Each structure stands twice: as structure tokens, then as C-alpha cells.
Amino acid sequence: MAFDGLLIHHLCAELKNVLIGGRIDKIFQPEKDELSLGIRGQGTHYDLFISTEASMPYFTIKDQRKENPATPPMFCMLMRKHLSGGKILSIEQLGFERVVVIDIESKNDFGELEAKKLIIEIMGKHSNVILTKADYTIIDSIKRITPDMSRVRTVLPGLVFTFIPSEKIDFALPTEEILSEIRSRAASRKLSKALVENIQGFSPLAAAYACRMSEIDPELLVAQISSTEWASLSKVLDDFKRVPIPSPHKGFVFKDDQGLYKHYYFYEDAYEGLNVQPFETLFQAIDVFYARANKTLKMHQRTNALKKALAQRIERYTLKLSKQELELAEAENADALRKIGDLLYANLYQLSKGMNKVEVLDFYMDPPENRTIELDVRLEPAENAQLYFKRYNKLKKTTTELAQHIEETRMEVAYLDQVLTHLENSEDQKTVDEIREELIGQGFIKGKPQKKSNKTTKMQFKTYYSTEGFEILVGKSSLQNDQLTTKVASNKDIWLHTKDIPGSHVIIRTGGESPSEATLYEAATIAAYYSKAKASSNVPVDYTLVKNVSKPHGAKPGMVIYVGHRTLYVTPVIETIQALEKPSK
């Protein structure tokens, strides 16, 4: 990602326009590494959202507030104490570094106005939010840094906050001074690396873009660049500093052909070979990009342990299935033992106790041929024949039992694979909790089931609407699949599911009408998206009337059989799915 100092420079310019003069009226901490400030100003309410998550640090104005814990964390309570009702006085970036200082004026315990500083540091795993007094005495931070955690500095209440020193060139200096300094510092370095290593705020993306727009080979050494090329680069760097950019759109999200968000930046042509979605503001582009990425990351973190447990179970059952199938292959040779017993009985006159083998004519072969049969020297001739029949009868019984066990193991693997798919596609904590409860109930993981409330909780299915207006419901777990298909849907509704691929049950509520092919394809696309094949193309999706779907007795949650179906082939595209989503109220 490119949340670099240059982007922060442009973002801060936007935030100043809408937040300065506003008052903080709400403070939340959705996650341990996140902070949300509700700011009312200029007749509008804004949510300044800050994430210090190591792999995804950023801040922006968020369109929709995240779900908050029932009990606010201690840092959130402290922030409310010090900043509630506070007025935003200024928002300043430290040079072009990834550090922003917000000056806030709020009342203390005695009702007196007091200046505070909220410092945002976007530095990967070192990202932090620190609240200090006007003299930079630390009140607290979202991440406390002790001496044994860092040799650079300590961040603890009562200490004086210090900025991490930087030897990079301040990008606010005149461009000619910057380029002169680079020529003296990094003559033997490649230009792209020299820009990143020596200028504040420059990321590899910014350096690559600057070289491309200047028409300079980024692999050229600094000492090899001509005066004409330096002049061209100087103009590009001046454009980087210009705020606002002379364009009706200030932010851009870049997507691949399937509609998946890949990058974002403040230049429309920052990334080549990707589709561009423009936004009026940079903070809107950042919010749209991270709204999905942040949610996906948090869900991954919450479900990681559960996914590992499921993956281990699936691996164990898959290995068990392989062994059972090998045993079955061996057991299916049982008929050969019966034939040997028949041959021995037909040739008893040739046998005598003490023989270790005998050669007989095998009349089961076409044409008959001689074959050698091993014998037990301790047994009588008839006992040798009976021994082969005993082995035959034992293997025949084993074959029947193994076939049953193999089917049971296959069902276990299919069920666990289905649950893992639901977990990977989960979009909210409630669904994750529901899946965990299901696995506890089925005995696959340890834990105490939650006490059921006297009130029956109504399951909330994912809801979409086709372009024709038909309601489309999606089960988000195996239990929801059961409920949706066997309790909610009517016999005249249409049921969809990916063919031989784990996924969600999808229902088109027809109301007795016949939906068009367009609605069927839209519902099939949704079914493909909520399956294990969501990233694939030409995904087969079966559909039939709900009356043709049944649940076998004793089957695991979500496991059904169906008849009378047809198959559609679709490629799930996220933009198509989003366009059909039920608007939030």
C-alpha cells in the first residue's frame, strides 16, 4: 500500500478544511489498535478513524462507524475524559514524515480550557496514537512502549514525548536544494532508491511514479542523469507538493478486472494496467479501500485459530480416508480367496498334510491355466481350503463395513470443508460465534456452548435484491443454510448452490412467480461468491425448486441432497455483488 508521507500531506490538507474548528462529541475504540473520534463541525458530523494495526496502519474520515465493544477499553475511557467536547485547533504534519499532530483545546476537571496534542504515527509495527499535554508530556498511548521493547525511545505516561529522528531531506525545502543534496549524498545509487532513501515521505510508488512522469530510467545512477532530466524531475516534484491538485477528483482506487481493490493514491495514473475509480476527496478513496481491507484483516485475525483447528481436522480425516480406501482396495480382492478355496476343494485328492504348495488347473481362467497355491504345512488338505474361505468371509464383511466408514468419513470432510468456507467468507463476529457454537455442538472443538436465551433469536440472512426486484437470501453458516432451506423458503422458491463445491445455500424468493434468466444468473453469481470458488471463473452453480431439496436423516448441518436441477456457469465479480446488496437502513 502507499500510505506514504506524500499522501498524508494531501490528506491533511483535506482534513484541515473539514475538521478544524469542529468539536469532538463521540470517542470509541472498536479494536485494541483502533480509535474513532466523532467530530461535529460546519453543520456536518465526521468520524476520524485511526488504525495502528501493524500490517494496515492508516487514518481517514470514515463513512460508516464500526461496531464497538459493550465495555469501552481503558484507553478509550481516558480519551473521553480528556477530549470529549474538545475543539480541533490545528492539524499539522511533521515535515513530510508519516506523523501528524492534532492540537485540541478541551476542559479539564476544573472546567478550565487546556491544550492537548493527539499525535498519530503511521510507521508499520511502530504505529501509535499518543495523547500528550501542550508541553508533550505523555498522558497515555494506544500502545505503550517500554525500554525493553525499543532502544529508540520509551512511550509511557509521565514521560516527555520525543519524535523519532530522521536524517532524510525535508521535502518542504526548495526542490533545487533537494535535488542538489541527493546528487551529493547518493551519486552512486540508482535514482529510484536514492529518492526513497533520502527524501521525506517518498515510498517506492512515489519514486517510480516520479521517474515515469519525468521519463527517466529509474535504474540510472544519480551521477548519470543529465541536466535536462533533472529539470524534468524538478517539475514533477513541484507537482507532488501542490495542494490541492488541480482536478475535480482528489483520490483514486485501483481495481483489477474482477473488481477487487488493489491500491489507492492521489494521482489517477499512479498504477498502470488497473481500472480506476475516482472520488471527490482523498479521504473517501482511502475509506472505501480500507473499509473492506480492514474488515477482511480483522475477520482473519479473529478466525485464524478456528481456521487452523478446522484445517487440522480436515487433514486428519483426509488421511484417514486415504487409509480406508487403500484397505477397501485390498479387501475387494476377497473374491480371489474364494476361488482359491474352490480350487483346493476340487483338487483335495492331490493334497496331503505337510505340503507347502500345490499346482492345480485354474478353471476360472479363460482359457484354463496351471497356477501354484501356497499351503500351510500344519493343516490337513480340507483345513487349507477352509482357511481361504475364512479369509474370504472376513474380508467380505470388512468390505461392507469399510464402505460405510468411507462414506461417513467423506461426509465429515465435506462438512468440515463447508464450515471452513463459511468461516473464510464470514463478514461479522456474530457469524463467527455461530460457527464456533456449531463446531462445539458437533464435538469438533472443545468449549462450553453458550446458554440459550428463552427468546428465540431470529437468524439474519445476507440479503440481496435482483434487478427485477426478487429478494435473494444467503445462508452464512451451516445452521443458517438448514434454517433457510428447510424452514424459511417455500416450495416454490428457487434454491441454488455451487456444484460439488462447498458454499452457502442461496434462495430466490419467487412469491410464486417465475424469475427471468437475468435473476437466475445474478443469484448464481452470489452463490459462487459465497463459496470456496469465489476467486475462480466459470463456476458451476446448480439450481432447482426448494421442493426438490431434502435433508437426509442424521445428516450434518447444511448437508442436503437435491434432484431435478439445472446448472449455470458464472464468474463472481465483487462489483456485481455489491450492486445487488440490500441498502443499509
Order of alpha helices (4+ residues) and beta strands (2+ residues): alpha-beta-beta-beta-beta-alpha-beta-beta-beta-beta-beta-alpha-alpha-alpha-alpha-beta-beta-beta-alpha-alpha-beta-beta-alpha-alpha-beta-beta-alpha-beta-beta-alpha-beta-beta-beta-beta-alpha
